[in-house]
Amino acid sequence: MKKPRSVAGGLLLLLLGILISGGASGCAFDRPRDPQPDGTLRLPGALGTSGDGRLLYVVGTNFDAQYGTGALQAYDLEFCDTAINGAAIWPVSIDPADAIVGEVQIGSFGGQLARGTNASGGERLFVPLRGTGTVAAVDVDATTGALRCVLPEGTSAGEIGAACDRVEVALELPNGNLVDDPYGAVAAGEHLWVSSLTSQFVDPEDPEGEVASYFARLGVDAPVEPTILSANRMMPRELRLDQYGRIWAVGQAVSGSSAMAELRVYDPASFALGLEGARNFSIAGAAGGGEARGLRFSTDGEFLYVITRRPDRLLIFGRSGSFGTESLTLRGSVSLPSSPAALERLSRPAPLGDLVVVTGNDPDALVVIDPQLQEIVGLLDGTHCDASGVCPQGSRRAGERAAVRDPGERPFGVLAVPQASGYRLWVSTFGLASTEAGGLLAIDLRDPARPWELTVVAEIATPVEEAE
């Protein structure tokens, strides 16, 4: 089996000026540096939860290439909740080594986290690795939360241990090259879909030739020998399933020398037809060009929420029509005070309707939006809101950053976990006041009817001397 070559043309590698080599399924390789130490949390990106809500899954990206690997970790949410709820003062500090119940090493620059079901009925996690053109596959122990590498035939657990980066699945094109920059991922029934975030030359030796981006399809239970098809210059950043099992993809599409925001819907059955069955919704006009970075469906399924960059907005689309013939109508948009990274939807009872939470950078912020009002109704940016409660749009007052209102530096992933009252938001950040290695923040929204009342209640981070 071929050993994957480095994705030399990838944007991340050009920016970082590093060279990372990966390993194809069943083939071990020598890492350029030591793996990330066990029990440490560094530069977390994508987040997910177990189906029973007991575990928080975290992708450690190793984005600064400090180590030879990233990490995939499972955190005990009951342990975290106990520490938070029993604290006299917030935010409480939690050592990741105390909360981690499962951990494996995966490649660097992990993308979207996908969760499927293996043949035994257990959870199987997948993470595309942007730096190596591969996908990590990891099983979860339903009882303990321990993580185990999915092993190819002829490979023993004793040989690999927790080094899942040694047995990642290579996304190999017919010409032997790897798919550049795999990022989006979603499990749809028996298959995993992975999309690339960049386009690449079909023939690397012909820089004047055809350019393409790709989708890969792998079996969830047997993630080997992926089928790879052209995505017709669509470069999805996020993939989501709708209530019909179709895949909605948002990102950019290349047209000539420009790239514009794009939204497409794929029926998994059309994969065998070369993705010809994709429905293409033109959102470039609504987005003002730019790039679509994430999407969520409303609780009732009647609306679609999309975040875009350049310009920075939340777009609110109404969905109408029947299966396969539905249409999207722009119902409104909200300008965001920072460049959006990710979004999450919070359900509220009628007549209140949904809330949408968006993480953003430059400046760092966590924004809460009421799609019905089409207004920002809550904001964490390290400062305090008016005594009246509602944070005005773009609020950023001078003064010291208050720990209970600080969303961290470069907040990225956001995931909502329902509580007895309200929600606990988990946010991954690439920097905190206590460490440049980033960490996780727990942010409570105890009364969804008062979305401006946000409080940072916990920080999970490895001490600086251990993270370096």
Secondary structure, 3 states (H helix, E strand, C coil): CCCCCCCCCCHHHHHHCCCCCCCCCCCCCCCCCCCCCCCCCCCEEEEEECCCCCEEEEEECCCCCCCCCEEEEEEEHHHHHHHHHCCCCCCEEECHHHHEEEEEEECCCECCCEEEECCCCCEEEEEEECCCCEEEEEEECCCCCCEEECCCCCCCHHHHCCEHHHHCEECECCCCCECCCEEEEEEECCEEEEEECCCEECCCCCCCCCEECEEEEEECCCCCCCEEEECCCEEEEEEEECCCCCEEEEEEEEECCEEEEEEEEECHHHHHHCCCCCEEECCHHHHCCCEEEEEEECCCCCEEEEEEECCCEEEEEEEECCCCCCEEEEEEEEECCCEEEEEEEECCCCCCCCEEEEEEECCCEEEEEECCCCEEEEEECCCCCCCCCCCCCCCCCCCCCCHHHCCCEEEEEEEEEECCCCEEEEEEEEECCCCCCCEEEEEEECCCCCCCCEEEEEEECCCHHHHC
